Amino acid sequence: MRSWKSASLIAFGLLLGLAILAGIGIGGVLLEEFLVDLWWFEAIGYEGYFWQRLLYRYLVFIVAVAFFFALFFANFWIGGKYLGT
């Protein structure tokens, strides 16, 4: 009879294999949705709108993070100068 170590290794390998297959399946579905949307917007002449719709939220996030980083950095820098640290 096999030891518990080899049985657990086989079980881990099977679970890892299933997880990889599930990831490939989910990734394939997401890629398929992305490509269909891209091709559809491209076919009707709105490819720029597709990319704008896709990337706009990330651009707004990056600008907001940069603004608030600059605001807090300036606040702590000025506070540090006045406190003498």
N, C-alpha and C positions, 0 to 999 in steps of 0.2 A: 504494500500500500504506500502511496505517496505521502511524503511528509506535509505538514501544514504549510511550510514555507513555499514549496513548489505549487501547492494548490492555490495559495493566496497570490502567488506570482502569475499563475494562469488566469485567475479571476481578474486581477488588475489589468493584465494584457487585454482581456476581452472587453472590459469596461472602457479602457483607453481606446481600443479599436472602435467601439460603438460611439464614443464621444467624438472621435475624429470623423466618422461617417456622418454623424448628426451635424457637425460643424460644416462639413462640405455641403450637405444638403441645404442647410439654412443659408450658407453663403451663396450657393447657386441660386436660390430663390430671390435673395436680395439683389444679386447681380442681374438677374433676369428682369426684375422690376425696374431697376435703374436703366438698363439698356433699352427696354421697351419705352419708357418715358422719354429718354434721350432721343431715340429714333423718331418718336411721334412728334415731339416738339420741333425736331429738325425738319421733318417732313412738311410741317405747316409753316415753317419759317420763323419759329420762335425759339431758336436754340439759345440766343442770348438771355431770354427770359428764364429758360430752364436753369442755366448756370447762375443767374442772379437769384432766383428763388432758392436754389440749393446752397449757395455760399453766403447769402446776405446775413443770415443769423450768426454765422461765425465771424464775419467782419464786424458786426455790431458788438459782439461779445469782446473781441480783441480790442476795439477802440474803447469800450467802457472800462476794461481792465487796465489799459494803458493810462486812461484819464485818471482813474481813482488811484492807481499806483503813483502817478506824478503828484497828485493832490496830497496823499499821505506822506510821500517822501519829502515833499517841500515842507509840510507841517512839522514833521519830526526833525528835519534839518534846521529849520528856523528855531524850533523849540530847543534843540541842542545847543545852538549858538548862544541863545539868551540865558540858558542855564549854566553855561560854561563847561559842559562836559565834552 
